[in-house]
Amino acid sequence: MTTRPKITDLYAEHASPDSIRIEIKKARTTRDRWSRHINALTRLLDTRLAQIDAGTWPTPEEPTR
């Protein structure tokens, strides 16, 4: 997704409140995107484990002609 920017000493010393608010908003957006990604992967894992327990995964390959 995106890499986390470092808070440099220069930024920490000179950043305006609006600039800091913008960075907070961007960080929250990234966090929420990752959270959705993690939730989707968790659901997929749960589904896959249930399929394995039921013996339906992996699906048998179709015979080739």
N, C-alpha and C positions, 0 to 999 in steps of 0.2 A: 504494500500500500504506500505509505510514505515513511520516510525516515524522520526521526525526531531531531529537530534543530536544537543545537546547543544554546544555552543562555550564556552569552559571553559577558565578560566583565563590563565591556563597553556598553552593551545593550542594557545590562542590569543597572548601570549608572545613569544612562541617558534616556531610556525608553519612557515615552509619555504614558499616562494612564490609558488613553485610547489605543495606543500601540499594544500595550499589555492585554487589554480586553480583546483585541483582534486575535492575538496569539492564543489566548484562552479559548476563544470560539473555535479557532482552527484545530486546536488540540482536542477539544470535546467532539468535534465532527469526526476526527480521525479515530478517537476512542469508540465512538458509536458505530462507525463503520467496521472496526475490528470486532466489536461485540456482536454485531449481526453475523459476521463471518464465523466467529466461534460458535454461535448458536446454531448456524446452519450445519457446521461440521459435527456438532454434538448430536443433532437430530439424525444426520446421516450415519454416524457411528451406532446410535441406538437401533436404527433400522437394519443396518448390516449385521449387528450382533443377533438381532431377532431372526433374521433370515438364516444365519448360520445355525442358530439353535433349532430352527424349524427344518433344517436340511435343504433349504431352497437356494442356498448360495454356496459356492458358485453354481451357476446354472450349467447343466450338462451341455456339452457342445453338440451341435447338430452334426449328424454324419455327413461327410463330404461325398459328393457324387463322382 
